[in-house]
Amino acid sequence: MVKQKTLPIALYSDARLKIRSGDLLSFRPCFIWYNPLSYLSLLIALTNRDRIVHSAMAAWWGDHLVCVQMQAASDRMVLLSEYVKRWPGKIIVSRALVPVGFNRKKAAQSMVGITEKKYGLVRLLLLAFANTLTGGLLYPNVSNADSDESKWPPVCSEAYSRAMRTNGFDPYPSRADSRTEPHHLFESNRLKPLFILV
């Protein structure tokens, strides 16, 4: 099932107060021909049916709704409104179906802490390798215990998965954080897609 085909379009001004800290932000490709990362983004999009290329966390910081993300660039906390202006129709909001008592604010603080690390370029290459026939055999899934002890810094989806899991909600229990890709989070039945922001 391709989830985004059935999702409503929501104006950011109307949807803003419906978004909670800890909700997943899934990005579709935002292609800019002169940016080399745009080509990488297209390659990632081709590896999954939902064309999801990046994951981030929505978080309320005072009265500001921000996008907290692990990426190679330095802008790891950005007003969500700025991204929606820049890329309307490219950001899907999914509600994290957390248990009663889950502390969304604490999970967001954990995500901010993770973004202080270096970006996991090596991890990105390993995930790409794992998507090949040979790589899938040589780089199999691991447990979260092994994943937590890894020396490689995280990528976007790993950061979201770890921030949520270490606070009591595993968004994709059958995959270790380090093997969780953006489309896995979007496809998880523990996250409910709500709308596409414009």
C-alpha positions in Angstrom: 0.0 0.0 0.0 1.3 3.4 -0.9 0.2 5.5 2.0 0.6 9.0 0.7 -1.8 8.6 -2.2 -4.7 8.7 0.3 -3.4 11.4 2.6 -5.1 14.8 2.8 -3.3 18.0 2.0 -3.1 20.4 5.0 -2.2 24.0 5.1 0.6 24.5 7.6 -1.4 27.3 9.4 -4.3 24.9 9.9 -2.3 21.8 10.8 0.4 23.4 13.1 -1.5 22.9 16.3 -2.4 19.3 15.4 1.3 18.3 15.3 2.9 16.9 18.5 6.4 16.6 19.7 7.7 13.2 18.6 5.6 13.0 15.5 7.5 11.8 12.4 8.3 14.0 9.5 8.9 12.0 6.3 10.3 13.8 3.3 9.9 13.1 -0.3 12.6 14.1 -2.8 13.3 17.9 -3.1 15.4 18.0 -6.2 17.8 20.8 -7.0 19.8 20.1 -10.1 23.0 21.8 -9.0 23.0 20.1 -5.5 24.9 16.8 -5.6 22.9 15.6 -2.5 19.7 15.9 -4.7 21.0 13.1 -6.9 21.6 10.9 -3.8 18.1 11.8 -2.7 16.7 10.5 -5.9 18.6 7.2 -5.6 17.2 6.7 -2.1 13.7 7.4 -3.4 14.1 4.6 -6.0 14.8 2.1 -3.2 11.3 2.2 -1.7 7.8 2.3 -3.1 6.7 5.3 -1.0 9.6 7.5 -2.3 10.6 8.6 1.2 14.1 9.9 1.4 14.5 11.5 4.9 13.1 11.4 8.4 13.0 14.0 11.1 11.1 14.7 14.3 8.6 17.4 15.0 9.2 19.1 18.3 7.7 22.0 20.2 10.4 24.4 21.5 8.4 26.9 23.5 5.9 28.3 21.1 7.9 27.3 18.1 7.3 24.1 16.1 10.7 22.9 14.8 12.0 20.1 12.6 14.8 18.3 14.4 16.9 16.2 12.1 20.1 14.3 11.7 21.8 15.4 8.4 25.2 16.2 7.0 24.4 19.9 6.9 24.5 22.1 10.0 20.9 23.1 10.0 19.6 20.4 12.3 16.9 22.4 14.1 14.8 24.5 11.7 11.4 26.1 12.0 9.0 23.6 10.3 7.2 26.5 8.7 10.4 27.4 6.8 10.7 23.9 5.4 7.1 23.9 4.4 7.5 27.2 2.5 10.6 25.8 0.8 9.2 22.4 0.0 5.4 22.5 -0.1 3.8 19.1 -0.6 7.1 17.2 0.3 6.6 16.7 4.1 4.3 14.0 5.5 3.4 14.2 9.2 2.8 10.8 10.9 1.5 10.5 14.5 3.6 8.3 16.7 1.1 5.9 18.4 2.9 6.0 21.7 1.6 4.3 24.9 -0.1 6.3 27.6 2.5 8.1 29.8 5.1 8.3 27.0 7.0 11.6 27.5 7.1 13.3 24.1 9.1 16.2 25.4 11.8 13.9 26.7 12.0 12.1 23.4 12.4 15.4 21.6 15.3 16.3 24.0 16.9 13.0 23.2 16.7 13.7 19.5 18.3 17.1 20.0 21.1 15.4 21.9 21.7 12.9 19.1 22.0 15.8 16.6 25.1 17.0 18.4 26.9 14.0 17.1 28.7 13.8 13.7 26.5 12.7 10.8 26.8 9.0 9.9 28.2 9.0 6.4 29.7 5.6 7.0 26.4 4.3 8.2 24.7 5.7 5.1 27.2 3.8 2.9 26.6 0.6 4.9 22.8 0.9 4.5 23.3 1.4 0.8 25.5 -1.7 0.7 22.9 -3.6 2.7 20.3 -3.0 -0.1 22.4 -4.9 -2.6 22.2 -8.7 -2.9 25.6 -9.3 -1.5 25.4 -6.6 1.1 22.2 -8.1 2.5 24.1 -11.3 3.3 27.3 -9.6 4.6 25.6 -6.8 6.5 22.6 -8.5 8.2 20.2 -7.0 10.8 21.6 -6.8 14.3 20.1 -6.3 17.8 19.6 -2.9 19.3 22.1 -3.8 21.9 24.8 -4.3 19.2 23.5 -1.2 17.4 23.8 1.0 20.5 27.5 0.0 20.9 28.3 0.8 17.3 31.1 3.3 16.8 29.4 4.8 13.7 27.4 8.0 14.1 23.7 7.8 13.1 21.8 8.8 10.1 18.3 10.5 10.1 16.0 7.5 10.5 18.4 5.9 13.0 18.4 9.0 15.1 14.5 9.2 15.2 14.3 5.5 16.0 16.8 5.7 18.8 15.4 8.8 20.4 11.9 7.2 20.5 13.0 3.7 21.5 15.3 4.8 24.4 12.3 6.7 25.8 9.9 3.7 25.7 8.5 3.5 22.2 10.1 1.5 19.4 8.7 2.7 16.1 9.9 -0.4 14.2 10.5 -3.3 16.7 11.7 -5.8 14.1 14.6 -3.6 13.0 17.6 -2.3 14.9 17.9 1.5 15.0 21.0 1.3 12.8 19.1 -0.7 10.2 16.0 1.5 10.1 15.7 3.5 6.9 13.3 6.5 6.4 10.7 4.4 4.5 10.6 1.8 7.3 9.4 4.4 9.7 6.8 5.7 7.3 5.6 2.2 6.6 5.5 1.2 10.3 2.0 0.3 11.7 3.1 2.1 14.9 3.0 5.4 13.1 -0.1 6.8 11.5 0.3 9.1 8.5 -1.9 12.2 9.0 -1.4 14.7 6.2 0.9 16.3 3.7 1.9 19.9 4.6 1.6 22.8 2.1 
